[in-house]
């Protein structure tokens, strides 16, 4: 264990400096991050992030922010100004609700997985009256059921997860938006694990508040939260009597965005990286990017099923960005995750909720190729053979 002292301060207690284990140094270049987020970062994006930090009020960053917004608007399918925050996706979930609620107002939250449950927990923590529409995990939210519930009560917002990464199922936002659009109720959508890897048409579909984050299909490190807000939502956000907020105040964000600024210091280098990632998406072509995600996820789903790991969901609305596979009773999802890492430096995940040990999940996000998926399947097959052999002993 090495130590360090501040120069000319012999009275200070030495600060231990941990030494990285040799195994880390040996495997870091072969480490395969295959989670449903965060995802592996393309070298172009890594290099962009490593450039000198810019003044967040200077003309250079203003130009970068404008270019980033222009490209991201296309990906989101909107002409709204975008708001950028130093935050994870959960921070954006809270921000979306705290900006539209007044004390005691009601939310209708579609829950078909872990992220819907988190939205409900956030709503309750803010003092909202939270009603949930509970769909079986592995099934998509039903627009007809949402319409029936809207006819029975007044809600400030309907809240939907676009891509429920805990189960690998997507929501039909066009259908849900159609039943909410002509009401006073807002439609709030979490597309943290969807945006950039599946179709999004915010304005056309009537999504009033769309939230996303940097670390998934947008191919950047965690830490950058993104919000797009409709004019309908703005009329609610700016009304008097809402909940207290400061850092996540969309009123401040909108005032700054009109000047192509952010109200507080943004994660400058992450925005530079996001611009590079968006440039890559536009060079490939957004439609081609979306089709590639669909094609590769289907390849992985089919291969896993051939290995005895069928999709967790039996519906048609399978995610193009997260593959969630059911583990047979004789095996343990946690054992598969652990052994895949130990034998092949490949990091996937299981579940940390009621599906724990019963599913495994891969991300099919970002700059992936057919070769990446073929390697996943090769390593997974070896892992399963190893575990089955261990059971037989």
C-alpha positions as a Markdown table, in Angstrom:
| # | Residue | x | y | z |
|---|---|---|---|---|
| 1 | Unk | 0.0 | 0.0 | 0.0 |
| 2 | Unk | 1.5 | 3.3 | -1.1 |
| 3 | Unk | 1.1 | 6.5 | 0.9 |
| 4 | Unk | 1.1 | 10.2 | 0.0 |
| 5 | Unk | 1.8 | 13.4 | 2.0 |
| 6 | Unk | 1.1 | 17.0 | 1.0 |
| 7 | Unk | 4.4 | 18.8 | 0.5 |
| 8 | Unk | 5.8 | 20.7 | 3.5 |
| 9 | Unk | 3.1 | 19.3 | 5.8 |
| 10 | Unk | 4.8 | 16.6 | 7.8 |
| 11 | Unk | 2.2 | 16.7 | 10.5 |
| 12 | Unk | -0.6 | 15.3 | 8.2 |
| 13 | Unk | -1.6 | 11.7 | 8.5 |
| 14 | Unk | -0.4 | 9.7 | 5.5 |
| 15 | Unk | -3.3 | 8.9 | 3.1 |
| 16 | Unk | -3.4 | 5.3 | 1.9 |
| 17 | Unk | -3.4 | 4.9 | -1.9 |
| 18 | Unk | -4.8 | 1.6 | -2.9 |
| 19 | Unk | -2.9 | -0.4 | -5.5 |
| 20 | Unk | -5.0 | -1.9 | -8.3 |
| 21 | Unk | -4.8 | -5.7 | -8.3 |
| 22 | Unk | -2.8 | -7.3 | -11.1 |
| 23 | Unk | -5.9 | -9.1 | -12.4 |
| 24 | Unk | -7.6 | -5.7 | -13.0 |
| 25 | Unk | -4.6 | -4.4 | -15.0 |
| 26 | Unk | -4.4 | -7.6 | -17.0 |
| 27 | Unk | -8.1 | -7.9 | -18.0 |
| 28 | Unk | -9.1 | -4.2 | -18.4 |
| 29 | Unk | -8.5 | -4.2 | -22.1 |
| 30 | Unk | -10.6 | -7.4 | -22.5 |
| 31 | Unk | -13.4 | -6.3 | -20.2 |
| 32 | Unk | -16.7 | -6.7 | -22.1 |
| 33 | Unk | -19.5 | -4.5 | -20.7 |
| 34 | Unk | -22.7 | -6.0 | -22.0 |
| 35 | Unk | -25.2 | -4.6 | -19.4 |
| 36 | Unk | -28.5 | -2.9 | -20.2 |
| 37 | Unk | -26.7 | 0.2 | -19.3 |
| 38 | Unk | -24.2 | 1.7 | -18.8 |
| 39 | Unk | -22.9 | 0.6 | -22.1 |
| 40 | Unk | -19.4 | 0.4 | -23.7 |
| 41 | Unk | -18.3 | 3.7 | -25.0 |
| 42 | Unk | -17.0 | 4.0 | -28.6 |
| 43 | Unk | -13.4 | 5.2 | -28.9 |
| 44 | Unk | -14.6 | 8.3 | -30.8 |
| 45 | Unk | -16.7 | 9.3 | -27.9 |
| 46 | Unk | -14.0 | 8.6 | -25.4 |
| 47 | Unk | -11.6 | 10.8 | -27.3 |
| 48 | Unk | -14.1 | 13.6 | -27.5 |
| 49 | Unk | -14.7 | 13.5 | -23.7 |
| 50 | Unk | -11.0 | 13.7 | -23.1 |
| 51 | Unk | -10.6 | 17.0 | -25.0 |
| 52 | Unk | -9.9 | 20.1 | -22.9 |
| 53 | Unk | -12.8 | 21.3 | -20.7 |
| 54 | Unk | -14.5 | 24.3 | -22.1 |
| 55 | Unk | -16.2 | 27.3 | -20.3 |
| 56 | Unk | -19.9 | 26.5 | -20.0 |
| 57 | Unk | -20.6 | 30.1 | -20.8 |
| 58 | Unk | -18.2 | 30.5 | -23.6 |
| 59 | Unk | -19.0 | 30.7 | -27.4 |
| 60 | Unk | -17.3 | 27.4 | -28.1 |
| 61 | Unk | -19.6 | 25.4 | -25.7 |
| 62 | Unk | -22.7 | 27.4 | -26.9 |
| 63 | Unk | -22.0 | 26.2 | -30.4 |
| 64 | Unk | -21.6 | 22.6 | -29.2 |
| 65 | Unk | -24.8 | 22.7 | -27.2 |
| 66 | Unk | -26.7 | 24.1 | -30.2 |
| 67 | Unk | -25.4 | 21.4 | -32.5 |
| 68 | Unk | -26.1 | 18.7 | -29.9 |
| 69 | Unk | -29.7 | 19.9 | -29.4 |
| 70 | Unk | -30.3 | 20.0 | -33.2 |
| 71 | Unk | -29.1 | 16.4 | -33.6 |
| 72 | Unk | -30.9 | 15.1 | -30.5 |
| 73 | Unk | -34.2 | 16.7 | -31.5 |
| 74 | Unk | -34.1 | 14.5 | -34.6 |
| 75 | Unk | -33.6 | 11.4 | -32.5 |
| 76 | Unk | -36.4 | 12.4 | -30.1 |
| 77 | Unk | -38.8 | 13.5 | -32.9 |
| 78 | Unk | -39.4 | 16.9 | -31.5 |
| 79 | Unk | -38.8 | 20.6 | -32.1 |
| 80 | Unk | -38.9 | 21.4 | -28.3 |
| 81 | Unk | -35.9 | 23.0 | -26.7 |
| 82 | Unk | -34.0 | 20.3 | -24.7 |
| 83 | Unk | -32.9 | 20.6 | -21.1 |
| 84 | Unk | -29.6 | 19.1 | -19.9 |
| 85 | Unk | -28.8 | 18.2 | -16.3 |
| 86 | Unk | -26.0 | 16.6 | -14.4 |
| 87 | Unk | -28.1 | 13.6 | -13.3 |
| 88 | Unk | -28.9 | 10.0 | -13.7 |
| 89 | Unk | -32.1 | 8.8 | -15.3 |
| 90 | Unk | -33.8 | 8.5 | -11.9 |
| 91 | Unk | -33.0 | 12.2 | -11.3 |
| 92 | Unk | -34.9 | 12.9 | -14.5 |
| 93 | Unk | -37.8 | 10.8 | -13.3 |
| 94 | Unk | -38.1 | 12.8 | -10.2 |
| 95 | Unk | -37.6 | 16.1 | -12.1 |
| 96 | Unk | -40.5 | 15.2 | -14.5 |
| 97 | Unk | -42.9 | 14.7 | -11.6 |
| 98 | Unk | -41.8 | 17.5 | -9.3 |
| 99 | Unk | -42.3 | 20.1 | -12.1 |
| 100 | Unk | -45.9 | 19.2 | -12.9 |
| 101 | Unk | -47.4 | 18.4 | -9.6 |
| 102 | Unk | -49.2 | 20.5 | -7.1 |
| 103 | Unk | -49.8 | 19.2 | -3.6 |
| 104 | Unk | -52.3 | 16.3 | -3.5 |
| 105 | Unk | -52.7 | 15.9 | -7.3 |
| 106 | Unk | -53.2 | 12.5 | -8.8 |
| 107 | Unk | -50.9 | 10.4 | -11.0 |
| 108 | Unk | -51.8 | 7.4 | -13.1 |
| 109 | Unk | -48.7 | 5.2 | -13.5 |
| 110 | Unk | -48.5 | 2.2 | -15.7 |
| 111 | Unk | -46.6 | -0.5 | -13.9 |
| 112 | Unk | -45.3 | -3.5 | -15.8 |
| 113 | Unk | -41.9 | -3.8 | -14.3 |
| 114 | Unk | -39.3 | -2.3 | -12.0 |
| 115 | Unk | -39.1 | 1.1 | -13.5 |
| 116 | Unk | -42.8 | 1.7 | -13.3 |
| 117 | Unk | -42.6 | 0.7 | -9.7 |
| 118 | Unk | -39.8 | 3.3 | -9.2 |
| 119 | Unk | -42.0 | 6.0 | -10.8 |
| 120 | Unk | -44.8 | 5.1 | -8.3 |
| 121 | Unk | -42.4 | 5.3 | -5.4 |
| 122 | Unk | -41.1 | 8.7 | -6.6 |
| 123 | Unk | -44.7 | 10.0 | -6.9 |
| 124 | Unk | -45.6 | 8.9 | -3.4 |
| 125 | Unk | -42.4 | 10.5 | -2.0 |
| 126 | Unk | -43.5 | 13.8 | -3.5 |
| 127 | Unk | -47.0 | 13.6 | -1.9 |
| 128 | Unk | -49.0 | 12.8 | -5.0 |
| 129 | Unk | -52.0 | 10.5 | -4.9 |
| 130 | Unk | -50.7 | 7.6 | -7.0 |
| 131 | Unk | -52.9 | 5.2 | -8.7 |
| 132 | Unk | -51.3 | 2.4 | -10.6 |
| 133 | Unk | -52.4 | 0.3 | -13.5 |
| 134 | Unk | -50.7 | -3.0 | -12.8 |
| 135 | Unk | -49.9 | -5.1 | -15.8 |
| 136 | Unk | -48.3 | -8.5 | -15.5 |
| 137 | Unk | -44.5 | -8.3 | -15.8 |
| 138 | Unk | -43.6 | -9.3 | -19.3 |
| 139 | Unk | -46.6 | -7.6 | -20.9 |
| 140 | Unk | -47.0 | -4.1 | -22.4 |
| 141 | Unk | -49.2 | -1.4 | -20.9 |
| 142 | Unk | -52.6 | -1.4 | -22.6 |
| 143 | Unk | -53.9 | 1.8 | -24.1 |
| 144 | Unk | -57.5 | 0.8 | -23.8 |
| 145 | Unk | -57.2 | 0.2 | -20.0 |
| 146 | Unk | -55.5 | 3.6 | -19.6 |
| 147 | Unk | -58.4 | 5.2 | -21.5 |
| 148 | Unk | -60.9 | 3.5 | -19.2 |
| 149 | Unk | -59.1 | 4.7 | -16.1 |
| 150 | Unk | -58.9 | 8.3 | -17.5 |
| 151 | Unk | -62.7 | 8.3 | -17.9 |
| 152 | Unk | -63.2 | 7.6 | -14.2 |
| 153 | Unk | -60.9 | 10.2 | -12.6 |
| 154 | Unk | -58.9 | 13.3 | -13.2 |
| 155 | Unk | -55.2 | 12.9 | -13.4 |
| 156 | Unk | -52.4 | 15.4 | -13.6 |
| 157 | Unk | -50.4 | 12.9 | -15.7 |
| 158 | Unk | -50.3 | 9.4 | -17.1 |
| 159 | Unk | -46.7 | 8.0 | -16.6 |
| 160 | Unk | -45.4 | 5.2 | -18.9 |
| 161 | Unk | -42.0 | 3.5 | -19.3 |
| 162 | Unk | -41.2 | 3.3 | -23.0 |
| 163 | Unk | -38.8 | 0.4 | -22.7 |
| 164 | Unk | -39.1 | -1.6 | -19.5 |
| 165 | Unk | -35.6 | -2.9 | -19.2 |
| 166 | Unk | -36.4 | -5.1 | -16.2 |
| 167 | Unk | -38.4 | -7.4 | -18.5 |
| 168 | Unk | -37.4 | -6.5 | -22.1 |
| 169 | Unk | -40.8 | -5.2 | -23.1 |
| 170 | Unk | -41.8 | -2.0 | -24.9 |
| 171 | Unk | -44.9 | 0.3 | -24.7 |
| 172 | Unk | -47.0 | 1.4 | -27.7 |
| 173 | Unk | -46.6 | 5.2 | -27.1 |
| 174 | Unk | -48.5 | 6.1 | -30.3 |
| 175 | Unk | -51.6 | 4.3 | -29.0 |
| 176 | Unk | -51.2 | 5.6 | -25.5 |
| 177 | Unk | -50.6 | 9.1 | -26.7 |
| 178 | Unk | -53.7 | 9.0 | -28.8 |
| 179 | Unk | -55.9 | 8.4 | -25.7 |
| 180 | Unk | -54.2 | 11.1 | -23.6 |
| 181 | Unk | -53.6 | 13.8 | -26.2 |
| 182 | Unk | -57.0 | 15.5 | -26.2 |
| 183 | Unk | -57.4 | 15.5 | -22.4 |
| 184 | Unk | -56.0 | 17.9 | -19.8 |
| 185 | Unk | -53.8 | 15.0 | -18.6 |
| 186 | Unk | -50.1 | 15.1 | -19.5 |
| 187 | Unk | -48.2 | 12.1 | -20.8 |
| 188 | Unk | -44.9 | 11.6 | -19.1 |
| 189 | Unk | -42.5 | 9.0 | -20.7 |
| 190 | Unk | -39.3 | 7.5 | -19.5 |
| 191 | Unk | -37.2 | 6.4 | -22.5 |
| 192 | Unk | -33.9 | 6.2 | -20.7 |
| 193 | Unk | -33.2 | 2.7 | -22.1 |
| 194 | Unk | -35.0 | 3.2 | -25.4 |
| 195 | Unk | -34.0 | 6.6 | -27.0 |
| 196 | Unk | -31.4 | 6.2 | -29.7 |
| 197 | Unk | -32.1 | 2.5 | -30.2 |
| 198 | Unk | -35.8 | 2.5 | -31.1 |
| 199 | Unk | -38.3 | 4.8 | -32.8 |
| 200 | Unk | -39.3 | 7.9 | -30.9 |
| 201 | Unk | -41.7 | 10.6 | -32.3 |
| 202 | Unk | -42.4 | 12.7 | -29.3 |
| 203 | Unk | -44.4 | 15.5 | -31.0 |
| 204 | Unk | -46.4 | 13.2 | -33.3 |
| 205 | Unk | -47.3 | 10.8 | -30.5 |
| 206 | Unk | -48.3 | 13.5 | -28.0 |
| 207 | Unk | -45.6 | 12.8 | -25.4 |
| 208 | Unk | -45.6 | 15.9 | -23.1 |
| 209 | Unk | -42.5 | 15.2 | -21.0 |
| 210 | Unk | -39.8 | 12.9 | -22.4 |
| 211 | Unk | -36.9 | 12.0 | -20.3 |
| 212 | Unk | -33.7 | 10.2 | -21.2 |
| 213 | Unk | -30.1 | 9.8 | -20.1 |
| 214 | Unk | -26.6 | 9.5 | -21.6 |
| 215 | Unk | -25.4 | 6.0 | -20.6 |
| 216 | Unk | -27.5 | 3.7 | -22.8 |
| 217 | Unk | -28.2 | 3.8 | -26.5 |
| 218 | Unk | -26.7 | 7.3 | -26.6 |
| 219 | Unk | -23.3 | 5.7 | -26.0 |
| 220 | Unk | -21.9 | 8.0 | -23.3 |
| 221 | Unk | -20.9 | 7.6 | -19.7 |
| 222 | Unk | -23.6 | 8.0 | -17.0 |
| 223 | Unk | -24.2 | 11.5 | -15.6 |
| 224 | Unk | -26.2 | 13.4 | -18.2 |
| 225 | Unk | -29.9 | 13.7 | -18.0 |
| 226 | Unk | -32.1 | 15.0 | -20.8 |
| 227 | Unk | -35.6 | 16.4 | -20.9 |
| 228 | Unk | -38.0 | 17.6 | -23.6 |
| 229 | Unk | -41.2 | 19.3 | -22.7 |
| 230 | Unk | -44.3 | 20.2 | -24.8 |
| 231 | Unk | -46.2 | 23.4 | -24.8 |
| 232 | Unk | -49.0 | 21.6 | -23.0 |
| 233 | Unk | -46.7 | 20.6 | -20.3 |
| 234 | Unk | -45.2 | 24.1 | -20.0 |
| 235 | Unk | -48.6 | 25.5 | -19.2 |
| 236 | Unk | -48.7 | 23.2 | -16.2 |
| 237 | Unk | -45.0 | 23.7 | -15.2 |
| 238 | Unk | -45.3 | 27.5 | -15.0 |
| 239 | Unk | -48.5 | 27.7 | -13.1 |
| 240 | Unk | -48.4 | 29.1 | -9.5 |
| 241 | Unk | -48.8 | 26.7 | -6.6 |
| 242 | Unk | -46.7 | 23.8 | -7.8 |
| 243 | Unk | -44.2 | 21.8 | -5.7 |
| 244 | Unk | -41.0 | 23.5 | -4.5 |
| 245 | Unk | -37.9 | 22.8 | -6.7 |
| 246 | Unk | -34.7 | 24.5 | -7.4 |
| 247 | Unk | -32.0 | 22.7 | -9.3 |
| 248 | Unk | -34.5 | 20.6 | -11.3 |
| 249 | Unk | -36.7 | 23.6 | -12.0 |
| 250 | Unk | -37.8 | 23.4 | -15.7 |
| 251 | Unk | -38.8 | 27.1 | -15.6 |
| 252 | Unk | -35.1 | 28.0 | -15.0 |
| 253 | Unk | -34.1 | 25.4 | -17.7 |
| 254 | Unk | -36.4 | 26.9 | -20.3 |
| 255 | Unk | -35.3 | 30.5 | -19.6 |
| 256 | Unk | -31.7 | 29.4 | -20.1 |
| 257 | Unk | -32.4 | 27.2 | -23.1 |
| 258 | Unk | -33.8 | 30.2 | -25.0 |
| 259 | Unk | -30.3 | 31.7 | -24.7 |
| 260 | Unk | -28.7 | 28.3 | -25.6 |
| 261 | Unk | -27.4 | 27.9 | -22.0 |
| 262 | Unk | -28.1 | 25.8 | -19.0 |
| 263 | Unk | -29.1 | 27.4 | -15.6 |
| 264 | Unk | -26.3 | 25.7 | -13.7 |
| 265 | Unk | -22.9 | 24.2 | -14.6 |
| 266 | Unk | -23.6 | 21.2 | -16.9 |
| 267 | Unk | -21.4 | 18.1 | -17.4 |
| 268 | Unk | -19.5 | 19.9 | -20.2 |
| 269 | Unk | -17.4 | 17.0 | -21.3 |
| 270 | Unk | -20.3 | 14.6 | -21.4 |
| 271 | Unk | -22.2 | 17.0 | -23.7 |
| 272 | Unk | -19.1 | 17.1 | -25.9 |
| 273 | Unk | -19.2 | 13.3 | -25.9 |
| 274 | Unk | -22.9 | 13.2 | -26.6 |
| 275 | Unk | -22.4 | 15.4 | -29.7 |
| 276 | Unk | -19.8 | 12.9 | -31.0 |
| 277 | Unk | -22.2 | 10.0 | -30.3 |
| 278 | Unk | -25.0 | 11.8 | -32.1 |
| 279 | Unk | -22.7 | 12.5 | -35.0 |
| 280 | Unk | -22.0 | 8.8 | -35.3 |
| 281 | Unk | -25.8 | 8.0 | -35.2 |
| 282 | Unk | -26.5 | 10.5 | -38.0 |
| 283 | Unk | -23.5 | 9.3 | -40.1 |
| 284 | Unk | -24.9 | 5.7 | -39.9 |
| 285 | Unk | -28.5 | 7.0 | -40.4 |
| 286 | Unk | -31.1 | 7.0 | -37.6 |
| 287 | Unk | -33.3 | 4.5 | -39.4 |
| 288 | Unk | -30.4 | 2.2 | -40.0 |
| 289 | Unk | -29.4 | 2.5 | -36.3 |
| 290 | Unk | -32.8 | 1.5 | -35.2 |
| 291 | Unk | -33.0 | -1.4 | -37.6 |
| 292 | Unk | -29.5 | -2.6 | -36.4 |
| 293 | Unk | -30.7 | -2.6 | -32.8 |
| 294 | Unk | -33.8 | -4.7 | -33.8 |
| 295 | Unk | -31.8 | -7.1 | -35.9 |
| 296 | Unk | -29.1 | -7.7 | -33.3 |
| 297 | Unk | -31.6 | -8.1 | -30.4 |
| 298 | Unk | -33.5 | -10.7 | -32.5 |
| 299 | Unk | -30.2 | -12.5 | -33.2 |
| 300 | Unk | -29.4 | -12.7 | -29.5 |
| 301 | Unk | -32.9 | -13.7 | -28.5 |
| 302 | Unk | -32.9 | -16.5 | -31.1 |
| 303 | Unk | -29.5 | -17.7 | -30.1 |
| 304 | Unk | -30.3 | -17.7 | -26.4 |
| 305 | Unk | -33.5 | -19.6 | -27.0 |
| 306 | Unk | -31.5 | -22.2 | -28.9 |
| 307 | Unk | -29.3 | -22.6 | -25.8 |
| 308 | Unk | -32.4 | -23.2 | -23.6 |
| 309 | Unk | -32.9 | -19.6 | -22.4 |
| 310 | Unk | -36.2 | -18.4 | -24.0 |
| 311 | Unk | -37.4 | -14.8 | -23.8 |
| 312 | Unk | -38.9 | -13.9 | -20.4 |
| 313 | Unk | -41.9 | -12.3 | -22.2 |
| 314 | Unk | -44.0 | -14.2 | -24.7 |
| 315 | Unk | -45.5 | -11.0 | -26.2 |
| 316 | Unk | -44.7 | -9.4 | -29.5 |
| 317 | Unk | -43.5 | -6.2 | -28.0 |
| 318 | Unk | -40.0 | -7.4 | -27.3 |
| 319 | Unk | -37.3 | -4.7 | -26.7 |
| 320 | Unk | -34.7 | -4.0 | -29.4 |
| 321 | Unk | -32.3 | -2.7 | -26.8 |
| 322 | Unk | -32.5 | -5.1 | -23.8 |
| 323 | Unk | -32.7 | -8.9 | -24.1 |
| 324 | Unk | -34.3 | -10.5 | -21.0 |
| 325 | Unk | -34.1 | -14.3 | -21.0 |
| 326 | Unk | -35.8 | -16.8 | -18.7 |
| 327 | Unk | -33.5 | -19.2 | -16.8 |
| 328 | Unk | -34.6 | -22.8 | -16.4 |
| 329 | Unk | -35.4 | -24.0 | -12.9 |
| 330 | Unk | -32.3 | -26.3 | -12.8 |
| 331 | Unk | -30.0 | -23.3 | -13.2 |
| 332 | Unk | -29.4 | -20.0 | -11.4 |
| 333 | Unk | -29.3 | -16.7 | -13.1 |
| 334 | Unk | -26.9 | -15.3 | -10.6 |
| 335 | Unk | -24.5 | -18.3 | -11.3 |
| 336 | Unk | -24.7 | -17.6 | -15.0 |
| 337 | Unk | -23.9 | -13.9 | -14.5 |
| 338 | Unk | -21.0 | -14.7 | -12.2 |
| 339 | Unk | -19.5 | -17.5 | -14.3 |
| 340 | Unk | -19.7 | -15.5 | -17.5 |
| 341 | Unk | -17.7 | -12.8 | -15.9 |
| 342 | Unk | -15.2 | -15.2 | -14.3 |
| 343 | Unk | -14.5 | -17.2 | -17.5 |
| 344 | Unk | -14.9 | -14.5 | -20.2 |
| 345 | Unk | -14.7 | -11.0 | -18.6 |
| 346 | Unk | -18.2 | -10.4 | -19.9 |
| 347 | Unk | -20.5 | -8.4 | -17.7 |
| 348 | Unk | -24.2 | -9.0 | -18.0 |
| 349 | Unk | -26.8 | -8.8 | -15.2 |
| 350 | Unk | -29.7 | -10.7 | -13.7 |
| 351 | Unk | -32.4 | -9.0 | -11.7 |
| 352 | Unk | -32.5 | -7.2 | -8.4 |
| 353 | Unk | -36.3 | -7.5 | -7.9 |
| 354 | Unk | -38.9 | -10.3 | -7.8 |
| 355 | Unk | -37.3 | -11.8 | -10.9 |
| 356 | Unk | -33.9 | -12.3 | -9.1 |
| 357 | Unk | -32.1 | -15.5 | -10.1 |
| 358 | Unk | -34.8 | -16.3 | -12.7 |
| 359 | Unk | -33.7 | -14.1 | -15.6 |
| 360 | Unk | -30.5 | -12.8 | -17.3 |
| 361 | Unk | -30.3 | -9.6 | -19.2 |
| 362 | Unk | -28.0 | -8.3 | -22.0 |
| 363 | Unk | -27.9 | -4.8 | -23.4 |
| 364 | Unk | -28.1 | -4.7 | -27.2 |
| 365 | Unk | -27.3 | -1.0 | -27.2 |
| 366 | Unk | -24.9 | 1.3 | -28.8 |
| 367 | Unk | -22.1 | 0.5 | -31.3 |
| 368 | Unk | -22.6 | -3.3 | -31.5 |
| 369 | Unk | -22.0 | -5.6 | -34.4 |
| 370 | Unk | -23.1 | -9.1 | -35.4 |
| 371 | Unk | -19.6 | -10.2 | -34.2 |
| 372 | Unk | -20.4 | -8.9 | -30.7 |
| 373 | Unk | -23.6 | -10.9 | -30.5 |
| 374 | Unk | -21.9 | -14.0 | -31.9 |
| 375 | Unk | -19.2 | -13.7 | -29.2 |
| 376 | Unk | -21.9 | -13.3 | -26.5 |
| 377 | Unk | -23.5 | -16.5 | -27.6 |
| 378 | Unk | -20.2 | -18.4 | -27.8 |
| 379 | Unk | -19.3 | -17.3 | -24.3 |
| 380 | Unk | -22.8 | -18.0 | -23.0 |
| 381 | Unk | -22.8 | -21.5 | -24.4 |
| 382 | Unk | -19.4 | -22.2 | -22.8 |
| 383 | Unk | -20.8 | -20.9 | -19.5 |
| 384 | Unk | -23.9 | -23.0 | -19.6 |
| 385 | Unk | -21.8 | -26.1 | -20.4 |
| 386 | Unk | -19.5 | -25.4 | -17.5 |
| 387 | Unk | -22.5 | -25.0 | -15.1 |
| 388 | Unk | -24.2 | -28.1 | -16.3 |
| 389 | Unk | -21.0 | -30.1 | -16.0 |
| 390 | Unk | -20.6 | -28.8 | -12.4 |
| 391 | Unk | -24.2 | -29.9 | -11.6 |
| 392 | Unk | -23.5 | -33.4 | -13.0 |
| 393 | Unk | -20.5 | -34.0 | -10.7 |
